[in-house]
Amino acid sequence: MGTLNMVLTIIQLLVCAALTLMILFQSGKHSGLSGAIGGGNSDSYSFKAQGKTLDAKLARWTKWTALAFVLLTFSLNIVK
């Protein structure tokens, strides 16, 4: 059990570091005061192409990495 615990702990540390970096690389969702005054135009081309941007890809990968982190945490709790 000691080897499995060590391997899962190392994997969890790597996933934790990746999750932290993904969160830090994402830009904020709010555009500040200019976004509050001007509002968002949901009919523009940039809004429609928003799913293909780097932020959208990072958000998608952040969800999957967070799920992996939670599953690793549960598995480490069971192994101990």
N, C-alpha and C positions, 0 to 999 in steps of 0.2 A: 504493500500500500504506500510505502514511502516514496518509491520511484514515480508512481502514478500521480501522487500528490505534488511532487516536485515538477513534473512535466506540465500538469494543469496550471500550476502557479506561474510558471514561466510563460505559458501561452496567454494566461490572463494578464500578466504584466505587459506583454507585447500588444494585446488587444486594447488595454487601457491607454497605452501611449499613442496608439493609432487613433483611438476615439478622441483623445485630447487634442491631437493635431488637427483632426478633421473639424472639430468644433471651432478651434481657433482660426482656421483658414476660411471659414464661412464669413461672409459679410453680414451686417445687420439687416434685419427685415424691414426696419423703419428707415425712411429717408430723412428723418429729422423734421425740422420746422417747415422746410420747403414742401415736404410731402403732405403735411397737415394743411397747409394753405392751398396748394395747387391741387391736391387730391391725386388719385391714380386714375389713369385712363386705361380701362380694361379692354378697349377696342384696338389699341395700337398693336403694331407688329411685334414690338419688343415684348409686350406682355404675352402674346401668343407663343412666342419662341422662348419663353422663360424656362420651359422644361428641359431645354437642351443646353443650358448654360452650365458653367462649372459649379456655381452655387447649388443648382438643382441636383447635379450629380453627387456633390458632397453631402447634400441633405439626404439623398437616397442611401448612400453608403453609410452615413452616420446612423441611420435607423437599423441597418443590418448589423453594423458593428456593435451597437448598443444591445441588440438582441443576443449576439454572441457573448457579450460580456455578462449579461444576466444569466444565460445558460451555463456559462463557465462558473459563475458564482454559485449557482445551485448545485452543480456537479461537485465543486470543491467542498461544499457543505455536506454532501452525502458521503464523499470519500473519507472525510476526517473522522 
